[in-house]
Amino acid sequence: MAMREIRTVGDPVLRTPCDPITTVDDRVRSLVEDLLETVDHDGRAGLAANQIGVSLRAFSWNIDDEIGYVLNPVIVELSQDEYQDGDEGCLSVPGLWYPTTRAWYARVVGTDLDGKEVVVEGTELMARCLQHEVDHLDGMLYLDRLERSVRKKAMRAVREQL
């Protein structure tokens, strides 16, 4: 296991949709170990594989003292009538937090290292995390979801950090 360096905005791996995991081999097992170790720190809610430079569909989470992972996650349900619009941040966009609208509830289905189905669901922070991490795997950053005027301000702040 290894604590991995977080890739930050500007790195092309963050804008590239991740490939599905078709075979669970030692590389994937090592990836999961690294995702779990790297997310296991205060202030870290979730971590997608591409955030540590691996373009495979996997992420880990660290919410309410529960740490876990999912391979090939797919969002299968979002609340349609309840939303949250609190500030959101990202390890790949360090130090910047902006109001981001997300569904209040989310459910993701994927698999574990043994190929067994994994269902992860939750409200509030867990729902935000699930949506945020699946976005990463699709090559999106939360900045892409900001309202136009807020996104303009956010992109200016990102450019100032580079």
N, C-alpha and C positions, 0 to 999 in steps of 0.2 A: 504494500500500500504506500501511496505517496500523496502528500499535500501538493496539489498542482497549482501552477500559476494561472491566474484568471486573465483571459484575453479581454481587451477593452475595445470600446467603440473605435472603428477605423480598421480593425482586423477583418479581412474579408471572410474568415471562417464564420463570423457572426451573421453574415448576410447570405450565406449559402444554405439552402435547405439540406437537412441531414438525411443520410441514407438509412433505410430500414436495416435492422439487424436480422440477418437471415440465418446465421449460425452462431450458437453460443460456444465460443472457444476460449482459450486462455486470455486472448486479447480483450474480449468482452468482459470476462470475469475480473480482470485487472482494472478495466475501465470502471466497473461498478464499485470496486473497492476504493478507487481514487475519488469517484464522485461522492461516496459516503464519507470518506475522511475529509475531503475538502469542504463539504457543506457543514461539517460538524464543528461549527464555531459560532460564537455569539454574533447576532446580527445577520446571519445567513439563513434565509428561508428556503431557497431552492437553487439548484445548479444544473444547467443543461450541459450535455457532453461537449457541444461546440464551444462553450465558454472556457473549456480547458483544452481546446484545440483538436477535439476528436469529432469528426462529422458523422456521428451515428445517432440514431433516435433513442436516446436514454436520458433520464434526468433523475436527480435525487432531491429530497426535501428534508427540512428540519423545522417542523412546526409543532408547537406545544409539546416539547420533549419527545416527539416521535420523529425518528429518522427512517427514511425508506427510499426505495428506488422503483422505477418502472422502465421496462424496455418497450419500444414501439408504442408509446402512448397515443391514444386517439381520444379527443373530447367527444363524448357520446351524449352529454346532456348539459345544458346551461339553463339557469332560471331565465324565463322570458319576461317576467314582470317585476322582478326585483333586481336592483343594481346597487353597486357601491361606487363611489367616486373619490375615494381618499387618495392621498399621495402615494405614489409608487416609486421605488428606486430599483437599482440593478447593480450587481457586482461589476458588470461590464461597462457601466456608466457611473463610475464612482463619484459619490458626493452630491449627486443631483437627484432631487425628488420632485415629482410633478403630479398634479391631480389626473388620475387615469380612470376612466369608467370601465368597470368590469361587471360581469354577472355576479350576483350575490352567492349563487350556488353553482358548482361545477362537478361533473363526474367524468373521470378518465378511465379507460380500459386499456390494458396492455398485458405484458407477461413478465414473469420473473426469470431468473437464470435457469430454472428447470423446465421452462416452457409452460408453466401453469398460469392461468388467467389471474391478473391482478386488477382489482377495482379500487380506485382511490377517489374519494369524494369528500366534499366539505363545503362550508360556507365561509364567508368573510376572508380571513388571511389564507386559509387553505385553498379556497376557490380562486383567489387572486393568484396564488402561487401556481396552481395547475394551469391556468390560462397563460400566465407569463412564461412558464417553462415550455409549454407546447409551442407558443409563439417563437421562442428561441429556436426550437427544432425545425420550424418552418422558415427560418432565416429572417425573422422579424425582431425588432426591439420594441420595448414599450413606448419609446419615443414616436414610433410610427402611429400609435393610437391616440396621441394627444390632439386636442382641439388645435386648429390651425394657428391661432395667435399664441398659444402656449408652446406649440411645437417650434415656432419661429424663435421664441425666447430660449427654449431648451437647446436648439441647435447652435445658437450663438454662444451659449455657455459651454457646450461641448467643444466648439472650435477654440475657445479661449483656453481650454484645458490641454489641447494638443500641442 
